[in-house]
């Protein structure tokens, strides 16, 4: 007797209208997460920066698009990192030419941060294109289908956030 592993719910003994089960959904979610992580890794590698730096650059570009200014305190809050980590991150991004500091016209002691660099913007445009493609992939869904997906993803967030990482029935607050 041979056993075959299939990558979808429709195996050789199933009909085309086979039921999709929880494992199929979780496998699809894992494939998506892997593809998204790979795309972000490619963008970070092209820029020569780490994950927090990429998030910081996206935050600066999003603020610029929205007509808002960003200072180091704003960035720290958005990235949920300490002021010291933010300072080190901004210093690295300024040295690498990805970020510029400007005097805040409303606060003579304040400093406004802006993204800079043509190559960096080009890579971030690629990420924005991925976001646009994701929106296009969802636009054909019905409102009911979208509600089910949002509910499922919210439940997955709760499930992941509640993972017992310290072995005592609750999250380890040091890793939160």
trRosetta pair geometry for C-beta under 8 A, 3 or more apart (Angstrom, degrees):
i j d omega theta_ij theta_ji phi_ij phi_ji
4 11 7.0 146 96 -161 113 120
4 12 6.9 32 73 13 153 121
6 9 7.8 135 110 -90 127 4
6 10 7.5 -138 165 82 146 40
6 11 3.9 -137 -31 -98 159 95
6 12 7.4 -168 -79 -9 129 72
7 27 7.6 -168 -168 156 69 146
8 11 7.4 177 78 -60 68 58
8 24 6.9 57 -156 -132 50 114
9 14 6.7 -111 144 124 67 169
9 18 4.9 -170 136 108 100 117
9 19 6.7 -120 179 92 141 40
9 20 4.7 -128 -31 -104 159 60
9 21 6.6 143 -110 9 119 77
9 24 4.8 -19 -54 -84 103 151
10 14 5.1 -140 -141 90 47 120
10 15 7.6 -73 -134 100 94 28
10 16 6.2 21 -130 -125 136 38
10 18 5.0 165 -92 29 66 127
11 14 4.9 86 46 7 69 107
11 18 7.7 67 20 -55 67 175
14 18 3.8 15 172 -77 127 144
15 18 5.7 153 63 -52 62 80
20 24 4.6 -113 -164 81 85 148
20 25 6.7 99 148 -51 111 83
21 24 5.4 105 54 8 58 102
21 25 7.4 -114 113 -3 35 92
22 25 5.6 -55 -151 36 36 112
22 26 6.2 30 155 -15 70 107
23 26 5.8 -56 -144 41 31 108
23 27 6.1 34 155 -20 65 107
24 27 5.8 -54 -145 37 28 112
24 28 6.4 29 155 -19 63 105
25 28 5.8 -56 -151 36 29 110
25 29 6.4 30 151 -19 64 107
25 152 7.8 -99 -180 -171 137 143
26 29 5.4 -51 -146 37 34 114
26 30 6.4 37 153 -20 65 103
27 30 5.6 -51 -147 35 33 112
27 31 6.5 35 152 -20 64 102
28 31 5.6 -51 -148 34 33 112
28 32 6.5 35 152 -19 64 104
29 32 5.7 -53 -150 36 32 113
29 33 6.4 32 153 -18 65 105
29 156 7.2 -154 -153 -127 156 159
30 33 5.7 -53 -145 37 32 110
30 34 6.3 34 155 -20 65 106
31 34 5.8 -55 -149 36 30 112
31 35 6.3 28 155 -17 65 107
32 35 5.8 -58 -148 38 30 108
32 36 6.2 27 156 -17 67 108
33 36 5.8 -56 -144 40 30 109
33 37 6.1 31 157 -19 65 108
34 37 5.8 -55 -145 38 28 111
34 38 6.3 29 155 -20 63 107
35 38 5.7 -54 -149 35 30 112
35 39 6.5 31 153 -20 64 104
36 39 5.8 -53 -150 34 32 111
36 40 6.5 28 154 -14 65 106
36 130 8.0 134 -125 162 74 138
37 40 5.8 -57 -148 40 32 108
37 41 6.1 36 153 -23 66 107
38 41 5.5 -52 -145 35 31 114
38 42 6.5 35 154 -21 64 102
39 42 5.8 -51 -151 32 31 112
39 43 6.7 30 151 -17 62 104
39 127 7.2 133 144 -109 108 74
39 130 5.7 110 168 -106 153 160
40 43 5.6 -53 -151 36 36 112
40 44 6.3 35 152 -18 68 105
40 51 7.6 43 151 -119 124 85
40 54 6.8 126 -169 129 94 162
40 127 7.3 59 -101 -113 67 118
41 44 5.7 -54 -146 38 32 110
41 45 6.2 32 155 -19 66 107
42 45 5.8 -54 -145 38 29 111
42 46 6.4 32 155 -22 63 106
43 46 5.8 -54 -149 33 30 112
43 47 6.5 16 156 -6 63 110
43 54 6.4 98 111 -133 112 135
43 123 4.9 133 -149 169 82 109
43 124 7.2 91 -162 -81 128 45
43 126 6.4 -171 -96 78 105 117
43 127 5.4 24 -92 -58 159 111
44 47 5.9 -68 -151 46 30 103
44 48 8.0 -171 161 5 58 5
44 49 5.6 -111 -154 75 76 69
44 50 6.5 29 -160 -139 128 14
44 51 6.6 -32 -97 -76 148 50
44 53 7.6 111 -134 70 95 102
44 54 5.2 -74 -89 -52 91 136
45 48 7.2 32 -170 -73 33 42
46 119 7.5 -146 152 162 98 103
46 123 4.7 170 94 -104 132 136
47 53 7.5 -165 118 116 132 120
47 54 6.9 143 51 -89 149 90
47 57 7.7 -115 -151 -9 164 167
47 98 7.0 57 -171 -98 116 134
47 119 7.4 160 -105 120 68 98
47 120 5.6 67 -120 -114 112 81
47 123 5.5 -134 -53 56 99 163
48 96 7.0 -164 92 -154 112 137
49 53 3.7 -113 175 95 121 141
49 54 5.9 151 100 -52 117 76
49 57 7.5 94 90 -19 165 133
49 92 8.0 131 -128 130 95 118
49 93 7.5 39 -121 -99 135 84
49 96 7.1 159 -80 101 102 169
49 98 6.9 23 -66 -47 144 166
50 53 5.0 98 55 10 68 106
50 54 7.2 -128 104 -6 36 90
51 54 5.8 -56 -151 34 31 109
51 55 6.4 29 153 -16 65 106
52 55 5.5 -54 -147 39 35 113
52 56 6.2 40 152 -23 67 104
52 79 6.0 70 -152 -162 94 137
52 81 6.6 47 -142 -48 137 153
52 85 7.7 -71 176 158 164 114
52 89 5.8 -88 122 -118 120 138
53 56 5.5 -51 -148 34 32 114
53 57 6.4 33 153 -19 64 103
53 89 6.2 -165 -86 -160 73 98
53 92 6.8 -83 -96 99 125 121
53 93 5.9 168 -142 -79 102 105
53 98 7.2 63 179 88 111 162
54 57 5.7 -52 -148 35 32 111
54 58 6.4 33 153 -18 64 104
55 58 5.7 -53 -149 36 32 112
55 59 6.4 35 152 -21 65 105
55 78 7.9 -177 150 126 103 102
55 79 5.7 119 114 -112 127 101
56 59 5.6 -54 -150 35 32 113
56 60 6.4 30 153 -18 65 105
56 75 5.8 37 -135 -160 96 120
56 79 6.3 -16 -76 -65 80 138
56 89 6.0 161 -48 150 158 129
56 90 7.6 -151 -173 -80 152 66
56 93 6.5 -113 101 -60 139 156
56 99 7.6 -37 131 -70 119 139
57 60 5.7 -54 -148 36 33 111
57 61 6.3 28 155 -14 66 106
57 93 7.3 -176 -68 -137 91 135
57 98 6.2 -64 -93 168 120 122
57 99 7.4 -128 -95 -67 79 97
57 115 5.4 88 -151 -113 77 122
57 120 6.4 -119 -151 174 145 120
57 124 6.2 -132 132 -80 116 134
58 61 5.8 -57 -145 41 31 107
58 62 6.0 33 156 -21 67 108
58 124 6.5 177 -91 -139 70 117
58 127 7.2 -77 -97 103 116 149
59 62 5.8 -53 -143 37 28 111
59 63 6.3 29 155 -19 63 107
59 70 6.6 123 134 -124 98 161
59 75 6.2 134 102 -123 145 77
59 78 4.9 115 -131 125 146 156
59 79 7.1 -95 -27 -54 154 90
60 63 5.8 -54 -148 36 29 110
60 64 6.3 32 153 -21 63 106
60 70 5.7 -124 -109 46 68 147
60 75 7.6 1 -63 -98 88 114
60 99 6.8 -161 -70 -114 170 101
60 113 6.0 -90 -110 119 121 100
60 114 6.2 138 -177 -150 119 31
60 115 4.2 141 109 -41 127 96
61 64 5.5 -51 -146 35 33 114
61 65 6.4 36 154 -20 65 104
61 115 5.2 -13 -63 10 79 155
61 121 7.4 146 -106 -120 130 79
61 124 5.8 152 -25 154 168 155
62 65 5.7 -54 -150 35 31 112
62 66 6.3 18 154 -9 65 111
63 66 5.8 -65 -146 46 31 104
63 68 4.3 -89 -162 78 85 97
63 69 6.8 72 157 -147 125 6
63 70 4.6 119 61 -39 176 114
63 74 7.8 78 -96 135 152 142
64 67 7.7 41 -179 -69 29 24
64 68 7.7 -90 -59 56 21 61
64 114 6.6 84 -82 -141 122 90
64 115 6.7 -96 -18 27 143 103
69 104 7.2 120 150 -124 153 93
69 112 4.7 -58 -168 -134 119 120
70 74 4.6 -132 -150 86 73 136
70 75 5.8 83 166 -56 115 88
70 78 8.0 -31 -141 -5 124 142
70 112 6.9 98 62 -160 45 72
70 113 5.2 -56 94 58 93 96
70 114 7.9 138 47 -78 96 48
71 74 5.2 102 49 8 63 102
71 75 7.2 -124 103 -4 34 92
71 104 6.9 -13 -84 -74 120 132
71 110 6.0 -68 -105 -170 143 103
71 111 6.1 115 -137 78 95 61
71 112 6.0 -69 -82 -103 75 45
71 113 6.5 130 -124 -1 28 93
72 75 5.5 -56 -148 38 34 113
72 76 6.3 39 153 -24 67 103
72 83 7.1 73 138 -146 112 79
72 86 5.2 126 -175 137 92 124
72 87 6.5 38 -161 -80 144 64
72 90 5.8 -64 -107 -35 104 156
72 111 6.9 31 -16 76 101 108
72 113 6.7 105 -63 -33 61 129
73 76 5.7 -50 -148 32 31 114
73 77 6.6 30 154 -17 63 105
73 83 7.2 -10 -102 -107 66 101
73 86 7.9 119 -86 113 26 166
74 77 5.9 -60 -155 37 30 110
74 78 6.3 26 153 -17 67 108
75 78 5.7 -55 -145 38 32 110
75 79 6.1 11 163 -1 68 113
75 86 5.5 136 97 -148 105 120
75 89 7.8 -152 139 88 132 128
75 90 7.1 114 79 -69 160 111
75 113 6.5 1 -43 43 137 152
76 79 6.4 -68 -141 49 23 96
76 80 7.9 92 163 -83 54 8
76 81 5.7 -108 -144 72 68 71
76 82 6.8 -41 -152 137 118 14
76 83 5.4 -14 -104 -87 160 54
76 85 7.5 123 -122 70 94 88
76 86 4.0 -69 -79 -52 94 150
77 80 7.3 20 -174 -74 30 48
79 86 7.1 151 53 -94 130 96
79 89 7.9 -54 80 60 172 173
81 85 4.2 -98 163 88 116 133
81 86 5.7 147 93 -56 107 81
81 89 7.3 69 97 -15 156 144
82 85 4.6 96 55 8 82 101
82 86 6.8 -142 96 -6 44 87
83 86 5.4 -55 -146 37 33 115
83 87 6.3 38 155 -24 66 103
84 87 5.7 -50 -149 32 31 113
84 88 6.6 28 154 -14 63 105
85 88 5.8 -56 -149 39 33 109
85 89 6.1 35 152 -21 66 109
86 89 5.6 -56 -145 38 30 113
86 90 6.1 29 157 -17 66 106
87 90 6.0 -54 -144 38 27 108
87 91 6.3 31 154 -21 62 107
88 91 5.7 -53 -148 35 30 114
88 92 6.5 30 154 -18 64 104
89 92 5.9 -56 -152 35 30 110
89 93 6.3 23 154 -14 65 109
90 93 5.7 -58 -145 41 32 109
90 94 6.1 34 155 -21 67 105
90 99 6.3 -98 -151 98 69 154
90 101 7.7 75 168 -73 118 106
90 113 6.4 -96 -132 -108 118 139
91 94 5.8 -55 -146 35 28 110
91 95 6.3 28 155 -18 64 107
92 95 5.8 -56 -147 38 30 111
92 96 6.2 18 158 -11 66 111
93 96 5.9 -59 -141 44 30 105
93 98 4.5 -81 -164 71 84 108
93 99 3.8 44 128 8 114 120
94 97 7.8 44 177 -68 29 23
94 98 7.7 -88 -66 55 21 67
94 99 5.2 -63 -72 79 60 92
94 100 7.0 105 -123 -104 84 29
94 101 6.3 -4 -107 -21 133 100
97 116 6.5 -99 167 96 64 112
97 117 5.3 106 131 -78 92 122
98 115 6.7 -38 165 -149 72 73
98 116 6.4 153 175 59 21 74
98 117 5.3 -54 -111 11 48 143
98 120 5.1 128 -129 -88 90 161
99 113 5.6 -12 -172 -167 118 101
99 114 6.9 151 -156 78 67 38
99 115 6.1 -48 -101 -109 67 42
99 116 6.3 145 -114 17 13 94
100 113 7.4 150 77 -155 45 52
100 114 5.2 -18 59 63 94 91
100 115 8.0 32 17 122 81 5
100 116 4.7 72 -21 -33 105 136
101 111 5.0 -19 -164 -172 105 119
101 112 7.4 135 -162 70 52 46
101 113 6.3 -29 -102 -99 60 65
102 111 7.0 136 66 -162 37 65
102 112 4.7 -31 69 65 95 97
102 113 7.8 174 22 -83 80 18
102 114 6.3 26 -3 0 121 113
103 108 7.1 -4 -173 -145 113 50
103 110 7.5 97 -171 82 53 64
103 111 6.8 -52 -108 -108 34 58
103 112 7.4 10 97 16 17 93
104 107 4.4 2 98 53 131 84
104 108 7.5 -129 72 -74 82 14
104 109 7.8 -16 45 73 115 40
104 110 3.2 -18 24 94 145 110
104 111 6.2 -95 -27 -55 96 10
104 112 5.0 126 -87 -36 75 93
106 110 7.1 -12 75 47 74 143
107 110 3.4 59 87 -3 116 123
115 120 6.7 -144 180 115 106 130
115 121 7.0 125 132 -78 122 87
115 124 7.8 -6 178 -7 158 163
116 120 7.3 66 93 48 40 136
117 120 4.0 61 93 13 116 114
117 121 6.6 170 93 -13 62 85
118 121 5.8 -59 -149 37 32 109
118 122 6.4 35 154 -24 66 104
119 122 5.5 -51 -151 31 35 116
119 123 6.7 32 153 -16 66 101
120 123 6.0 -55 -153 35 33 107
120 124 6.4 27 152 -13 66 108
121 124 5.6 -58 -146 42 33 110
121 125 6.3 43 151 -28 66 101
122 125 5.6 -49 -152 28 31 115
122 126 7.0 37 148 -22 60 97
123 126 5.5 -45 -160 25 39 115
123 127 7.0 38 144 -15 65 98
124 127 5.4 -46 -153 34 44 113
124 128 6.4 47 147 -19 68 101
125 128 5.3 -51 -148 38 36 114
125 129 6.4 44 148 -25 65 99
126 129 5.5 -48 -152 30 33 115
126 130 6.7 37 147 -20 62 99
127 130 5.4 -48 -154 31 37 114
127 131 6.6 41 146 -19 65 99
128 131 5.3 -47 -151 33 38 115
128 132 6.4 41 149 -20 66 101
129 132 5.5 -51 -148 36 35 113
129 133 6.3 37 151 -20 66 103
130 133 5.6 -52 -147 36 33 112
130 134 6.5 37 150 -23 64 102
131 134 5.6 -53 -153 32 33 114
131 135 6.7 34 150 -19 65 101
132 135 5.6 -50 -153 33 35 112
132 136 6.5 37 149 -18 65 104
133 136 5.4 -50 -149 37 36 115
133 137 6.4 41 150 -24 65 103
134 137 5.5 -51 -150 31 33 114
134 138 6.8 19 154 -10 63 107
135 138 6.1 -68 -154 41 32 102
135 139 6.4 48 151 -45 68 100
136 139 5.7 -38 -143 7 33 119
137 140 7.9 -63 178 21 29 99
138 141 5.4 -42 -170 12 63 121
138 146 6.7 83 180 -105 109 103
138 149 7.9 -142 -132 79 114 162
141 145 4.2 -124 -174 90 102 125
141 146 5.0 126 112 -57 125 83
141 149 7.2 -20 -177 -3 163 140
142 145 4.6 97 53 5 79 102
142 146 7.0 -143 93 -4 42 85
143 146 5.7 -54 -149 36 32 112
143 147 6.4 35 152 -22 64 105
144 147 5.6 -53 -149 33 32 113
144 148 6.6 33 152 -19 64 103
145 148 5.7 -53 -152 34 34 112
145 149 6.4 31 152 -17 66 106
146 149 5.7 -56 -148 38 33 111
146 150 6.2 33 155 -19 68 106
147 150 5.8 -52 -143 37 30 110
147 151 6.2 31 156 -19 63 108
148 151 5.8 -57 -149 38 28 112
148 152 6.3 30 153 -20 64 108
149 152 5.6 -54 -147 36 31 113
149 153 6.2 26 157 -15 66 107
150 153 5.9 -56 -144 40 29 107
150 154 6.2 31 155 -20 64 107
151 154 5.8 -55 -147 37 28 112
151 155 6.4 29 153 -19 63 107
152 155 5.7 -59 -152 37 30 111
152 156 6.4 31 150 -20 65 104
153 156 5.4 -49 -147 34 36 115
153 157 6.5 43 151 -23 64 98
154 157 5.6 -47 -152 30 34 114
154 158 6.7 34 150 -16 63 102
155 158 5.6 -51 -151 36 35 112
155 159 6.3 37 150 -21 66 105
156 159 5.5 -51 -145 36 34 114
156 160 6.2 30 157 -16 66 106
157 160 6.0 -58 -147 40 28 106
157 161 6.0 27 155 -18 65 112
158 161 5.7 -58 -141 40 28 111
158 162 6.2 15 162 -11 64 114
159 162 6.2 -68 -147 42 24 103
159 163 7.6 54 149 -57 57 79
160 163 6.0 -17 -165 -26 40 112
161 171 7.5 -46 166 -66 60 145
162 171 7.1 -111 -140 -47 33 106
163 171 7.0 71 71 -96 59 90
164 167 6.6 101 150 -81 105 21
164 168 7.4 -172 -164 51 105 37
164 169 6.0 -32 -121 -113 124 16
164 170 6.8 31 -121 4 78 9
164 171 7.3 -120 -115 -74 34 46
165 171 5.7 34 25 -141 104 61
165 172 4.7 -88 92 5 105 103
165 175 5.9 -76 111 57 155 145
166 170 6.8 -13 44 77 116 63
166 171 7.0 92 -2 172 104 22
166 172 3.8 130 -57 -71 111 94
171 175 7.1 -121 174 69 94 96
171 176 5.7 87 134 -74 130 107
172 175 4.8 52 85 17 104 104
172 176 7.3 -168 92 -29 53 84
173 176 5.3 -39 -146 10 44 123
